[in-house]
Amino acid sequence: MHALDAKSRTRAWVALVLGLAGIAVLPAAIEVARRSKRIGLLDAGYAIPLAFLLGLLAFVMARRAKRNLQWLQLREGPVAGGRAVGRFLRAFRGLPTFPLSP
């Protein structure tokens, strides 16, 4: 039972880190495009699938951690944070991107 609790906590923290990384990918790509002479702003759009993938992975990891904790009837801890970040990223997956002026 302790092993499942440890796995759930690890999954919850991984979900939180993946979700935060997914949030940070797009602003980082835009900043790299702004500072680089070789990479344009439209090239930064290639980071969108990466941000979506990180958000999806965060959501799945948080969901699995929560399911384990519910099965063990333990408290959730950082699972709620990971799920919130995953939902935040999934909410923006269908939005069109608009070019920003430098």
Helices and strands as residue ranges (DSSP letters): H 2-35, G 43-46, H 47-72, H 79-91
